[in-house]
Amino acid sequence: MNVTVDDRGGVLVAHVTGELDTYTVPDARRVFESLEATSGSEVVVDLREVTFLDSSGLGALIGLYHRVSDAGGHLRLVCAGVTLRLMELMNLGQVLDISTELDEVSPNGGAALA
């Protein structure tokens, strides 16, 4: 598992690759906790290259959602393949902002997600 973070005009984008599971989630949580969440902040987690996601990985994402929301920010998840199927099976789209594409950052500073 690898997590890299880009700042795209004030939008923090965390790209996660590989397996997000019990063994790798402590490293992911450390990165997620380092993401600055403030009022009006935009945090995007790109999960399109995640090959496996278990309940501990979901727990880390939900923890990040609560931390960002509690700070007054907004979290978006970009999913495909395995992660998209899991989000659909769990009906997490009812709670989390989930999309399938990460486009360029919009001119107003927010992430334009399809």
N, CA, C and O atoms as CSV, one atom per row, in Angstrom:
chain,resi,resn,atom,element,x,y,z
A,1,MET,N,N,0.850,-1.174,0.000
A,1,MET,CA,C,0.000,0.000,0.000
A,1,MET,C,C,0.892,1.232,0.000
A,1,MET,O,O,1.914,1.287,0.684
A,2,ASN,N,N,0.482,2.202,-0.774
A,2,ASN,CA,C,1.204,3.464,-0.838
A,2,ASN,C,C,0.177,4.593,-0.873
A,2,ASN,O,O,-0.853,4.488,-1.538
A,3,VAL,N,N,0.469,5.668,-0.151
A,3,VAL,CA,C,-0.392,6.852,-0.169
A,3,VAL,C,C,0.483,8.056,-0.460
A,3,VAL,O,O,1.471,8.306,0.231
A,4,THR,N,N,0.107,8.804,-1.500
A,4,THR,CA,C,0.774,10.062,-1.798
A,4,THR,C,C,-0.269,11.163,-1.737
A,4,THR,O,O,-1.444,10.938,-2.024
A,5,VAL,N,N,0.174,12.357,-1.358
A,5,VAL,CA,C,-0.756,13.479,-1.205
A,5,VAL,C,C,-0.300,14.625,-2.088
A,5,VAL,O,O,0.873,14.998,-2.087
A,6,ASP,N,N,-1.249,15.184,-2.848
A,6,ASP,CA,C,-1.012,16.366,-3.677
A,6,ASP,C,C,-1.914,17.487,-3.179
A,6,ASP,O,O,-3.052,17.249,-2.774
A,7,ASP,N,N,-1.400,18.697,-3.213
A,7,ASP,CA,C,-2.220,19.873,-2.938
A,7,ASP,C,C,-2.505,20.525,-4.279
A,7,ASP,O,O,-1.606,21.087,-4.905
A,8,ARG,N,N,-3.747,20.453,-4.718
A,8,ARG,CA,C,-4.156,21.009,-6.004
A,8,ARG,C,C,-4.973,22.269,-5.778
A,8,ARG,O,O,-6.204,22.249,-5.779
A,9,GLY,N,N,-4.269,23.342,-5.588
A,9,GLY,CA,C,-4.955,24.618,-5.402
A,9,GLY,C,C,-5.831,24.643,-4.174
A,9,GLY,O,O,-6.941,25.172,-4.217
A,10,GLY,N,N,-5.356,24.083,-3.081
A,10,GLY,CA,C,-6.132,24.073,-1.850
A,10,GLY,C,C,-6.968,22.826,-1.652
A,10,GLY,O,O,-7.547,22.639,-0.583
A,11,VAL,N,N,-7.044,21.972,-2.653
A,11,VAL,CA,C,-7.744,20.696,-2.532
A,11,VAL,C,C,-6.696,19.629,-2.257
A,11,VAL,O,O,-5.804,19.414,-3.078
A,12,LEU,N,N,-6.790,18.962,-1.120
A,12,LEU,CA,C,-5.851,17.893,-0.797
A,12,LEU,C,C,-6.338,16.601,-1.429
A,12,LEU,O,O,-7.467,16.172,-1.187
A,13,VAL,N,N,-5.484,15.977,-2.243
A,13,VAL,CA,C,-5.840,14.731,-2.911
A,13,VAL,C,C,-4.883,13.648,-2.442
A,13,VAL,O,O,-3.679,13.730,-2.684
A,14,ALA,N,N,-5.418,12.632,-1.769
A,14,ALA,CA,C,-4.629,11.486,-1.325
A,14,ALA,C,C,-4.859,10.342,-2.305
A,14,ALA,O,O,-5.984,9.865,-2.454
A,15,HIS,N,N,-3.801,9.905,-2.968
A,15,HIS,CA,C,-3.869,8.785,-3.919
A,15,HIS,C,C,-3.433,7.527,-3.188
A,15,HIS,O,O,-2.308,7.450,-2.696
A,16,VAL,N,N,-4.318,6.541,-3.115
A,16,VAL,CA,C,-4.023,5.292,-2.420
A,16,VAL,C,C,-3.901,4.186,-3.466
A,16,VAL,O,O,-4.753,4.054,-4.344
A,17,THR,N,N,-2.820,3.385,-3.363
A,17,THR,CA,C,-2.624,2.258,-4.271
A,17,THR,C,C,-2.347,0.995,-3.461
A,17,THR,O,O,-1.840,1.063,-2.341
A,18,GLY,N,N,-2.683,-0.145,-4.033
A,18,GLY,CA,C,-2.418,-1.422,-3.378
A,18,GLY,C,C,-3.551,-1.846,-2.465
A,18,GLY,O,O,-4.710,-1.492,-2.683
A,19,GLU,N,N,-3.202,-2.610,-1.438
A,19,GLU,CA,C,-4.187,-3.151,-0.511
A,19,GLU,C,C,-4.323,-2.265,0.721
A,19,GLU,O,O,-3.331,-1.885,1.343
A,20,LEU,N,N,-5.557,-1.945,1.060
A,20,LEU,CA,C,-5.856,-1.166,2.268
A,20,LEU,C,C,-6.570,-2.105,3.228
A,20,LEU,O,O,-7.790,-2.262,3.176
A,21,ASP,N,N,-5.785,-2.726,4.108
A,21,ASP,CA,C,-6.320,-3.765,4.982
A,21,ASP,C,C,-5.721,-3.655,6.382
A,21,ASP,O,O,-5.037,-2.684,6.704
A,22,THR,N,N,-5.984,-4.646,7.188
A,22,THR,CA,C,-5.538,-4.652,8.584
A,22,THR,C,C,-4.044,-4.378,8.720
A,22,THR,O,O,-3.618,-3.703,9.658
A,23,TYR,N,N,-3.260,-4.892,7.802
A,23,TYR,CA,C,-1.809,-4.750,7.901
A,23,TYR,C,C,-1.312,-3.375,7.459
A,23,TYR,O,O,-0.302,-2.891,7.970
A,24,THR,N,N,-2.002,-2.750,6.527
A,24,THR,CA,C,-1.529,-1.483,5.972
A,24,THR,C,C,-2.273,-0.261,6.518
A,24,THR,O,O,-1.814,0.867,6.346
A,25,VAL,N,N,-3.408,-0.475,7.167
A,25,VAL,CA,C,-4.229,0.651,7.606
A,25,VAL,C,C,-3.529,1.555,8.622
A,25,VAL,O,O,-3.812,2.753,8.622
A,26,PRO,N,N,-2.631,1.063,9.492
A,26,PRO,CA,C,-1.954,2.013,10.388
A,26,PRO,C,C,-1.175,3.090,9.617
A,26,PRO,O,O,-1.186,4.258,10.006
A,27,ASP,N,N,-0.506,2.704,8.537
A,27,ASP,CA,C,0.214,3.686,7.725
A,27,ASP,C,C,-0.760,4.647,7.039
A,27,ASP,O,O,-0.506,5.850,6.975
A,28,ALA,N,N,-1.861,4.121,6.534
A,28,ALA,CA,C,-2.863,4.971,5.889
A,28,ALA,C,C,-3.454,5.954,6.890
A,28,ALA,O,O,-3.638,7.128,6.568
A,29,ARG,N,N,-3.752,5.493,8.092
A,29,ARG,CA,C,-4.313,6.386,9.121
A,29,ARG,C,C,-3.355,7.524,9.448
A,29,ARG,O,O,-3.784,8.662,9.640
A,30,ARG,N,N,-2.050,7.223,9.513
A,30,ARG,CA,C,-1.068,8.278,9.788
A,30,ARG,C,C,-1.120,9.355,8.704
A,30,ARG,O,O,-1.065,10.548,9.002
A,31,VAL,N,N,-1.226,8.929,7.449
A,31,VAL,CA,C,-1.312,9.905,6.366
A,31,VAL,C,C,-2.634,10.661,6.450
A,31,VAL,O,O,-2.655,11.884,6.319
A,32,PHE,N,N,-3.734,9.948,6.667
A,32,PHE,CA,C,-5.040,10.596,6.763
A,32,PHE,C,C,-5.063,11.617,7.899
A,32,PHE,O,O,-5.636,12.696,7.751
A,33,GLU,N,N,-4.447,11.284,9.023
A,33,GLU,CA,C,-4.418,12.207,10.159
A,33,GLU,C,C,-3.574,13.442,9.877
A,33,GLU,O,O,-3.766,14.482,10.508
A,34,SER,N,N,-2.644,13.337,8.938
A,34,SER,CA,C,-1.802,14.485,8.599
A,34,SER,C,C,-2.507,15.456,7.641
A,34,SER,O,O,-2.043,16.579,7.445
A,35,LEU,N,N,-3.624,15.027,7.047
A,35,LEU,CA,C,-4.356,15.895,6.127
A,35,LEU,C,C,-5.062,16.969,6.928
A,35,LEU,O,O,-5.852,16.673,7.825
A,36,GLU,N,N,-4.773,18.217,6.600
A,36,GLU,CA,C,-5.355,19.333,7.331
A,36,GLU,C,C,-6.818,19.502,6.949
A,36,GLU,O,O,-7.154,19.706,5.782
A,37,ALA,N,N,-7.673,19.412,7.945
A,37,ALA,CA,C,-9.107,19.585,7.733
A,37,ALA,C,C,-9.554,20.813,8.505
A,37,ALA,O,O,-9.446,20.867,9.730
A,38,THR,N,N,-10.058,21.802,7.772
A,38,THR,CA,C,-10.561,23.029,8.379
A,38,THR,C,C,-11.908,23.357,7.770
A,38,THR,O,O,-12.361,22.689,6.840
A,39,SER,N,N,-12.534,24.369,8.289
A,39,SER,CA,C,-13.822,24.789,7.754
A,39,SER,C,C,-13.678,25.156,6.283
A,39,SER,O,O,-12.852,25.994,5.920
A,40,GLY,N,N,-14.478,24.530,5.453
A,40,GLY,CA,C,-14.461,24.801,4.021
A,40,GLY,C,C,-13.399,24.035,3.247
A,40,GLY,O,O,-13.305,24.176,2.028
A,41,SER,N,N,-12.599,23.228,3.935
A,41,SER,CA,C,-11.544,22.498,3.223
A,41,SER,C,C,-12.135,21.360,2.390
A,41,SER,O,O,-13.202,20.831,2.702
A,42,GLU,N,N,-11.433,21.004,1.344
A,42,GLU,CA,C,-11.828,19.929,0.434
A,42,GLU,C,C,-10.740,18.862,0.486
A,42,GLU,O,O,-9.573,19.140,0.207
A,43,VAL,N,N,-11.131,17.638,0.845
A,43,VAL,CA,C,-10.211,16.503,0.873
A,43,VAL,C,C,-10.768,15.437,-0.052
A,43,VAL,O,O,-11.940,15.073,0.042
A,44,VAL,N,N,-9.925,14.939,-0.947
A,44,VAL,CA,C,-10.313,13.900,-1.896
A,44,VAL,C,C,-9.403,12.692,-1.678
A,44,VAL,O,O,-8.185,12.839,-1.584
A,45,VAL,N,N,-9.994,11.504,-1.599
A,45,VAL,CA,C,-9.213,10.280,-1.501
A,45,VAL,C,C,-9.477,9.477,-2.777
A,45,VAL,O,O,-10.596,9.037,-3.039
A,46,ASP,N,N,-8.415,9.302,-3.553
A,46,ASP,CA,C,-8.498,8.569,-4.814
A,46,ASP,C,C,-8.200,7.104,-4.542
A,46,ASP,O,O,-7.059,6.743,-4.254
A,47,LEU,N,N,-9.219,6.260,-4.632
A,47,LEU,CA,C,-9.108,4.833,-4.339
A,47,LEU,C,C,-9.145,3.974,-5.604
A,47,LEU,O,O,-9.307,2.757,-5.517
A,48,ARG,N,N,-9.001,4.584,-6.757
A,48,ARG,CA,C,-9.153,3.830,-8.010
A,48,ARG,C,C,-8.089,2.759,-8.204
A,48,ARG,O,O,-8.309,1.801,-8.944
A,49,GLU,N,N,-6.942,2.906,-7.551
A,49,GLU,CA,C,-5.878,1.912,-7.708
A,49,GLU,C,C,-5.732,1.009,-6.485
A,49,GLU,O,O,-4.704,0.356,-6.303
A,50,VAL,N,N,-6.766,0.980,-5.655
A,50,VAL,CA,C,-6.783,0.056,-4.516
A,50,VAL,C,C,-7.256,-1.302,-5.032
A,50,VAL,O,O,-8.289,-1.402,-5.694
A,51,THR,N,N,-6.487,-2.345,-4.719
A,51,THR,CA,C,-6.802,-3.686,-5.208
A,51,THR,C,C,-7.568,-4.526,-4.197
A,51,THR,O,O,-8.180,-5.530,-4.562
A,52,PHE,N,N,-7.539,-4.124,-2.927
A,52,PHE,CA,C,-8.260,-4.839,-1.875
A,52,PHE,C,C,-8.563,-3.857,-0.756
A,52,PHE,O,O,-7.709,-3.058,-0.371
A,53,LEU,N,N,-9.780,-3.921,-0.236
A,53,LEU,CA,C,-10.212,-3.030,0.844
A,53,LEU,C,C,-11.034,-3.853,1.831
A,53,LEU,O,O,-12.077,-4.396,1.469
A,54,ASP,N,N,-10.568,-3.947,3.082
A,54,ASP,CA,C,-11.327,-4.690,4.080
A,54,ASP,C,C,-11.992,-3.737,5.069
A,54,ASP,O,O,-11.956,-2.519,4.893
A,55,SER,N,N,-12.600,-4.306,6.111
A,55,SER,CA,C,-13.361,-3.489,7.062
A,55,SER,C,C,-12.478,-2.487,7.807
A,55,SER,O,O,-12.945,-1.405,8.164
A,56,SER,N,N,-11.219,-2.828,8.045
A,56,SER,CA,C,-10.350,-1.860,8.729
A,56,SER,C,C,-10.033,-0.682,7.811
A,56,SER,O,O,-9.904,0.450,8.278
A,57,GLY,N,N,-9.907,-0.940,6.519
A,57,GLY,CA,C,-9.710,0.142,5.549
A,57,GLY,C,C,-10.936,1.035,5.474
A,57,GLY,O,O,-10.824,2.260,5.424
A,58,LEU,N,N,-12.113,0.407,5.466
A,58,LEU,CA,C,-13.354,1.191,5.484
A,58,LEU,C,C,-13.436,2.023,6.755
A,58,LEU,O,O,-13.869,3.175,6.722
A,59,GLY,N,N,-13.023,1.439,7.872
A,59,GLY,CA,C,-13.033,2.168,9.138
A,59,GLY,C,C,-12.134,3.392,9.096
A,59,GLY,O,O,-12.484,4.442,9.637
A,60,ALA,N,N,-10.970,3.263,8.454
A,60,ALA,CA,C,-10.054,4.405,8.328
A,60,ALA,C,C,-10.682,5.504,7.480
A,60,ALA,O,O,-10.546,6.686,7.794
A,61,LEU,N,N,-11.361,5.123,6.417
A,61,LEU,CA,C,-12.020,6.108,5.549
A,61,LEU,C,C,-13.178,6.790,6.273
A,61,LEU,O,O,-13.364,8.000,6.147
A,62,ILE,N,N,-13.944,6.028,7.019
A,62,ILE,CA,C,-15.063,6.609,7.760
A,62,ILE,C,C,-14.548,7.512,8.877
A,62,ILE,O,O,-15.143,8.553,9.157
A,63,GLY,N,N,-13.453,7.122,9.513
A,63,GLY,CA,C,-12.830,7.988,10.517
A,63,GLY,C,C,-12.375,9.309,9.916
A,63,GLY,O,O,-12.545,10.366,10.523
A,64,LEU,N,N,-11.792,9.244,8.714
A,64,LEU,CA,C,-11.375,10.462,8.016
A,64,LEU,C,C,-12.595,11.312,7.683
A,64,LEU,O,O,-12.566,12.532,7.841
A,65,TYR,N,N,-13.668,10.671,7.224
A,65,TYR,CA,C,-14.907,11.392,6.920
A,65,TYR,C,C,-15.392,12.171,8.151
A,65,TYR,O,O,-15.736,13.349,8.050
A,66,HIS,N,N,-15.416,11.509,9.302
A,66,HIS,CA,C,-15.888,12.179,10.523
A,66,HIS,C,C,-14.966,13.333,10.919
A,66,HIS,O,O,-15.439,14.398,11.315
A,67,ARG,N,N,-13.661,13.125,10.813
A,67,ARG,CA,C,-12.711,14.180,11.192
A,67,ARG,C,C,-12.862,15.399,10.285
A,67,ARG,O,O,-12.884,16.534,10.763
A,68,VAL,N,N,-12.966,15.164,8.977
A,68,VAL,CA,C,-13.108,16.273,8.026
A,68,VAL,C,C,-14.452,16.967,8.228
A,68,VAL,O,O,-14.517,18.196,8.254
A,69,SER,N,N,-15.512,16.197,8.368
A,69,SER,CA,C,-16.850,16.775,8.571
A,69,SER,C,C,-16.933,17.569,9.865
A,69,SER,O,O,-17.504,18.659,9.897
A,70,ASP,N,N,-16.361,17.018,10.936
A,70,ASP,CA,C,-16.389,17.717,12.226
A,70,ASP,C,C,-15.655,19.052,12.160
A,70,ASP,O,O,-15.988,19.983,12.894
A,71,ALA,N,N,-14.654,19.147,11.281
A,71,ALA,CA,C,-13.898,20.395,11.116
A,71,ALA,C,C,-14.603,21.368,10.169
A,71,ALA,O,O,-14.150,22.498,9.991
A,72,GLY,N,N,-15.713,20.930,9.561
A,72,GLY,CA,C,-16.442,21.794,8.634
A,72,GLY,C,C,-15.978,21.663,7.204
A,72,GLY,O,O,-16.315,22.496,6.362
A,73,GLY,N,N,-15.203,20.623,6.914
A,73,GLY,CA,C,-14.718,20.395,5.557
A,73,GLY,C,C,-15.573,19.385,4.817
A,73,GLY,O,O,-16.627,18.967,5.297
A,74,HIS,N,N,-15.106,19.003,3.646
A,74,HIS,CA,C,-15.847,18.080,2.794
A,74,HIS,C,C,-14.901,16.997,2.288
A,74,HIS,O,O,-13.801,17.294,1.821
A,75,LEU,N,N,-15.332,15.741,2.382
A,75,LEU,CA,C,-14.545,14.603,1.905
A,75,LEU,C,C,-15.227,13.982,0.695
A,75,LEU,O,O,-16.437,13.754,0.700
A,76,ARG,N,N,-14.440,13.711,-0.343
A,76,ARG,CA,C,-14.930,12.987,-1.519
A,76,ARG,C,C,-14.062,11.763,-1.731
A,76,ARG,O,O,-12.843,11.829,-1.574
A,77,LEU,N,N,-14.679,10.645,-2.087
A,77,LEU,CA,C,-13.960,9.430,-2.435
A,77,LEU,C,C,-14.120,9.191,-3.926
A,77,LEU,O,O,-15.225,9.279,-4.460
A,78,VAL,N,N,-13.022,8.890,-4.592
A,78,VAL,CA,C,-13.051,8.551,-6.018
A,78,VAL,C,C,-12.779,7.057,-6.093
A,78,VAL,O,O,-11.715,6.592,-5.683
A,79,CYS,N,N,-13.742,6.306,-6.617
A,79,CYS,CA,C,-13.672,4.849,-6.597
A,79,CYS,C,C,-13.827,4.254,-7.987
A,79,CYS,O,O,-14.395,4.868,-8.890
A,80,ALA,N,N,-13.307,3.041,-8.135
A,80,ALA,CA,C,-13.467,2.258,-9.363
A,80,ALA,C,C,-13.260,0.798,-9.005
A,80,ALA,O,O,-12.684,0.493,-7.961
A,81,GLY,N,N,-13.713,-0.095,-9.842
A,81,GLY,CA,C,-13.454,-1.518,-9.655
A,81,GLY,C,C,-13.874,-2.016,-8.292
A,81,GLY,O,O,-15.034,-1.884,-7.899
A,82,VAL,N,N,-12.922,-2.590,-7.569
A,82,VAL,CA,C,-13.170,-3.201,-6.264
A,82,VAL,C,C,-13.785,-2.216,-5.286
A,82,VAL,O,O,-14.763,-2.540,-4.613
A,83,THR,N,N,-13.227,-1.028,-5.201
A,83,THR,CA,C,-13.718,-0.067,-4.207
A,83,THR,C,C,-15.113,0.432,-4.547
A,83,THR,O,O,-15.935,0.633,-3.653
A,84,LEU,N,N,-15.389,0.632,-5.827
A,84,LEU,CA,C,-16.720,1.089,-6.226
A,84,LEU,C,C,-17.768,0.016,-5.923
A,84,LEU,O,O,-18.846,0.327,-5.417
A,85,ARG,N,N,-17.457,-1.237,-6.230
A,85,ARG,CA,C,-18.402,-2.327,-5.948
A,85,ARG,C,C,-18.689,-2.412,-4.453
A,85,ARG,O,O,-19.837,-2.594,-4.049
A,86,LEU,N,N,-17.653,-2.282,-3.638
A,86,LEU,CA,C,-17.838,-2.356,-2.195
A,86,LEU,C,C,-18.694,-1.191,-1.692
A,86,LEU,O,O,-19.589,-1.391,-0.870
A,87,MET,N,N,-18.427,0.009,-2.175
A,87,MET,CA,C,-19.214,1.172,-1.755
A,87,MET,C,C,-20.683,0.996,-2.144
A,87,MET,O,O,-21.582,1.371,-1.390
A,88,GLU,N,N,-20.918,0.420,-3.330
A,88,GLU,CA,C,-22.296,0.188,-3.777
A,88,GLU,C,C,-22.973,-0.881,-2.930
A,88,GLU,O,O,-24.126,-0.719,-2.531
A,89,LEU,N,N,-22.256,-1.984,-2.651
A,89,LEU,CA,C,-22.823,-3.060,-1.834
A,89,LEU,C,C,-23.194,-2.580,-0.440
A,89,LEU,O,O,-24.198,-3.015,0.124
A,90,MET,N,N,-22.396,-1.697,0.110
A,90,MET,CA,C,-22.609,-1.201,1.470
A,90,MET,C,C,-23.530,0.026,1.499
A,90,MET,O,O,-23.831,0.546,2.573
A,91,ASN,N,N,-23.975,0.487,0.331
A,91,ASN,CA,C,-24.817,1.686,0.230
A,91,ASN,C,C,-24.169,2.901,0.874
A,91,ASN,O,O,-24.863,3.749,1.433
A,92,LEU,N,N,-22.841,2.995,0.801
A,92,LEU,CA,C,-22.134,4.110,1.424
A,92,LEU,C,C,-22.314,5.419,0.667
A,92,LEU,O,O,-22.017,6.488,1.201
A,93,GLY,N,N,-22.792,5.347,-0.561
A,93,GLY,CA,C,-23.080,6.556,-1.323
A,93,GLY,C,C,-24.184,7.388,-0.692
A,93,GLY,O,O,-24.338,8.565,-1.020
A,94,GLN,N,N,-24.954,6.789,0.213
A,94,GLN,CA,C,-26.000,7.535,0.914
A,94,GLN,C,C,-25.409,8.457,1.975
A,94,GLN,O,O,-26.046,9.424,2.393
A,95,VAL,N,N,-24.183,8.149,2.407
A,95,VAL,CA,C,-23.539,8.934,3.455
A,95,VAL,C,C,-22.319,9.684,2.923
A,95,VAL,O,O,-22.116,10.858,3.234
A,96,LEU,N,N,-21.514,8.996,2.119
A,96,LEU,CA,C,-20.270,9.558,1.608
A,96,LEU,C,C,-20.453,10.087,0.193
A,96,LEU,O,O,-21.280,9.586,-0.568
A,97,ASP,N,N,-19.675,11.103,-0.148
A,97,ASP,CA,C,-19.660,11.650,-1.505
A,97,ASP,C,C,-18.715,10.769,-2.322
A,97,ASP,O,O,-17.500,10.813,-2.131
A,98,ILE,N,N,-19.277,9.969,-3.233
A,98,ILE,CA,C,-18.495,9.011,-4.008
A,98,ILE,C,C,-18.673,9.310,-5.486
A,98,ILE,O,O,-19.790,9.511,-5.962
A,99,SER,N,N,-17.548,9.336,-6.213
A,99,SER,CA,C,-17.605,9.510,-7.659
A,99,SER,C,C,-16.628,8.545,-8.301
A,99,SER,O,O,-15.904,7.830,-7.609
A,100,THR,N,N,-16.610,8.526,-9.629
A,100,THR,CA,C,-15.766,7.567,-10.347
A,100,THR,C,C,-14.612,8.213,-11.089
A,100,THR,O,O,-13.748,7.505,-11.606
A,101,GLU,N,N,-14.573,9.537,-11.156
A,101,GLU,CA,C,-13.493,10.205,-11.887
A,101,GLU,C,C,-12.985,11.418,-11.126
A,101,GLU,O,O,-13.746,12.142,-10.485
A,102,LEU,N,N,-11.687,11.615,-11.218
A,102,LEU,CA,C,-11.054,12.794,-10.644
A,102,LEU,C,C,-10.601,13.655,-11.807
A,102,LEU,O,O,-9.682,13.298,-12.544
A,103,ASP,N,N,-11.254,14.783,-11.957
A,103,ASP,CA,C,-10.888,15.702,-13.038
A,103,ASP,C,C,-9.929,16.751,-12.503
A,103,ASP,O,O,-9.524,16.708,-11.341
A,104,GLU,N,N,-9.581,17.665,-13.339
A,104,GLU,CA,C,-8.707,18.772,-12.927
A,104,GLU,C,C,-9.408,19.589,-11.841
A,104,GLU,O,O,-10.635,19.578,-11.742
A,105,VAL,N,N,-8.644,20.275,-11.053
A,105,VAL,CA,C,-9.195,21.166,-10.043
A,105,VAL,C,C,-9.884,22.309,-10.746
A,105,VAL,O,O,-9.348,22.899,-11.685
A,106,SER,N,N,-11.075,22.614,-10.282
A,106,SER,CA,C,-11.834,23.689,-10.915
A,106,SER,C,C,-11.224,25.051,-10.548
A,106,SER,O,O,-10.522,25.161,-9.543
A,107,PRO,N,N,-11.487,26.078,-11.353
A,107,PRO,CA,C,-10.906,27.403,-11.107
A,107,PRO,C,C,-11.273,28.004,-9.751
A,107,PRO,O,O,-10.542,28.851,-9.239
A,108,ASN,N,N,-12.389,27.583,-9.165
A,108,ASN,CA,C,-12.782,28.156,-7.874
A,108,ASN,C,C,-12.093,27.483,-6.706
A,108,ASN,O,O,-12.392,27.797,-5.554
A,109,GLY,N,N,-11.163,26.549,-6.979
A,109,GLY,CA,C,-10.404,25.922,-5.909
A,109,GLY,C,C,-10.953,24.584,-5.462
A,109,GLY,O,O,-10.295,23.884,-4.692
A,110,GLY,N,N,-12.136,24.203,-5.918
A,110,GLY,CA,C,-12.692,22.914,-5.545
A,110,GLY,C,C,-12.331,21.848,-6.562
A,110,GLY,O,O,-11.949,22.158,-7.691
A,111,ALA,N,N,-12.451,20.621,-6.167
A,111,ALA,CA,C,-12.144,19.532,-7.102
A,111,ALA,C,C,-13.380,19.300,-7.962
A,111,ALA,O,O,-14.494,19.170,-7.453
A,112,ALA,N,N,-13.168,19.252,-9.252
A,112,ALA,CA,C,-14.270,18.951,-10.165
A,112,ALA,C,C,-14.296,17.458,-10.352
A,112,ALA,O,O,-13.433,16.899,-11.029
A,113,LEU,N,N,-15.282,16.800,-9.757
A,113,LEU,CA,C,-15.382,15.346,-9.835
A,113,LEU,C,C,-16.629,14.984,-10.607
A,113,LEU,O,O,-17.701,15.548,-10.389
A,114,ALA,N,N,-16.477,14.039,-11.507
A,114,ALA,CA,C,-17.635,13.598,-12.296
A,114,ALA,C,C,-18.440,12.585,-11.518
A,114,ALA,O,O,-19.455,12.093,-12.011
